[in-house]
Amino acid sequence: MKPVEIYTTPICGFCVAAKNLLKKKGVEFTEIDVMRAPERRAEMTQRSNGGRTAPQTFLDGKPIGGCDDLFDLEYDGQLDRMLADA
């Protein structure tokens, strides 16, 4: 499975939902808490091409987007394909 990173904050319901979806699918991910490490927020914004809200999800280093984007991929049946090894 390709590496997944997710930038989050602990008080964000959308972050919880995105992480729960990934956990439900058995996806291991690296979580970066931008509330505890605020210096990482600028990194998140740069990597996500301007995405300033948490969560921001990256698959194999590429930006996927926020919670709605992740759920849209799941709904459309694309997330599993994207997560699979190339």
C-alpha positions in Angstrom: 0.0 0.0 0.0 1.2 3.5 -0.8 2.2 5.7 2.1 -0.5 8.0 3.5 0.0 11.2 5.5 -2.7 13.3 7.0 -2.4 16.7 8.6 -4.9 17.1 11.4 -5.9 19.0 14.6 -7.3 17.2 17.6 -10.5 19.4 17.8 -11.5 18.8 14.2 -14.5 16.6 13.5 -13.6 16.3 9.8 -10.1 15.1 10.8 -11.7 12.4 13.0 -14.0 11.3 10.2 -11.1 11.2 7.6 -8.9 9.1 10.0 -11.9 6.8 10.8 -12.4 6.1 7.1 -8.7 5.3 6.7 -8.7 3.1 9.8 -11.9 1.3 8.6 -10.2 0.5 5.4 -7.1 -0.8 7.3 -4.9 2.0 6.0 -1.9 2.8 8.0 -1.1 6.5 8.0 1.3 9.1 9.4 -0.6 11.8 11.3 0.9 15.3 11.6 -0.9 17.4 14.3 -0.6 21.0 13.2 -2.0 22.2 16.5 0.8 20.7 18.5 3.4 21.5 15.8 2.1 24.8 14.3 5.3 25.2 12.3 4.1 22.3 10.2 1.0 24.2 9.0 3.0 26.2 6.4 4.4 22.9 5.2 0.8 21.5 4.9 -0.4 24.6 3.0 2.5 24.5 0.6 2.3 20.7 -0.1 -1.5 20.9 -0.6 -1.2 23.7 -3.1 -2.9 26.2 -0.8 -5.1 24.0 1.3 -5.2 25.8 4.7 -7.8 23.7 6.6 -7.3 20.4 8.3 -7.4 17.6 7.4 -5.2 17.6 4.3 -4.4 14.1 3.1 -1.5 12.9 0.9 -1.2 9.7 -0.9 2.3 8.7 -2.0 3.3 12.3 -1.5 0.5 13.7 -3.7 -2.3 15.9 -2.3 -5.7 14.3 -2.1 -7.5 17.1 -0.4 -9.7 17.4 2.7 -12.2 15.2 4.3 -14.9 15.7 1.6 -12.4 14.9 -1.1 -11.4 11.7 0.6 -15.0 10.6 1.0 -15.8 11.5 -2.6 -13.0 9.2 -3.7 -14.4 6.5 -1.5 -18.0 7.0 -2.8 -16.8 6.9 -6.4 -14.9 3.7 -5.8 -11.5 5.3 -6.6 -9.9 5.3 -3.2 -9.0 1.6 -3.1 -7.5 1.7 -6.5 -5.4 4.8 -5.5 -4.2 3.1 -2.3 -3.1 -0.1 -4.0 0.5 -0.6 -4.8 1.5 0.5 -8.3 
